[in-house]
Amino acid sequence: MIGDLIAAAIGRNIDQRDGKGGTLGALAGVATWKVAKRVVPAVIVLGGVALGARYLARKFRNEPASA
């Protein structure tokens, strides 16, 4: 809730720089905040999975074959 208020204030301030109202900027700020709260953790998890897969592929590729 506090994050929504901060995002709205930032968006409103950005939108008021052109001399017009800031309502659209406030809405855009809140929408961006809500999307970012869900997307950023997902990207972190997917990046970790990709790095783990890459690490394991290199580890198994460099081991000698057992007889």
N, C-alpha and C positions, 0 to 999 in steps of 0.2 A: 504494500500500500504506500509506504513511504517512497519506494522506488518509482512508483507511478507518478507521485506528486513531483518528485525531482525531475523525472523525464518530461513531464508536462511543462514545468517551469523552463527547462532548457529549450524545449521546442518552441515555446511561446516567445522566449527572448530571441531566438534565431529568426523566427518569422516576423517579429516586429522591426527588424533591421531595415526592411524595405519600406517602412512608413505606414503599412496597413495593419490590420488586426492580427492577433496572434493565436486565434482559436484553432485554425487549421494546423499550425505548427505544434500546438499543444497536443492535438489528437495524433499527429504524426509521431511526436516524441513518445507518447504512451504506447502506440502500436509498435514502434521500433523496440522499445524496452521489453514488451511482452514477447515479441518474436525472439529477441536476443537471449532472453532467459531460458528458452527452450533449445535454441539452435547451438549456442556456444558449448554447453555441456555435451551435447551429442557429438559435436565436432571433436571435442577433446577425447571422448571415448573412441570414436572411429579412428582418430589419429593414433591412439595407443594400440589399437588392434592392428592397424597397418604396420606400425613399427615392430610390434611383436611378431607378426607374420614374416616380415622381412628378416628379422633377427634369426628366427627359427629356420628359415630357408637357407640362410648363409651358414648356420651352424651345422645343419644336416648335410649340406653340399660339401663342406670341407672335411668331414670325417672320412677316414679311410673305410673301404668296404671290408666287412668281416668275412672270414673264410668259412 
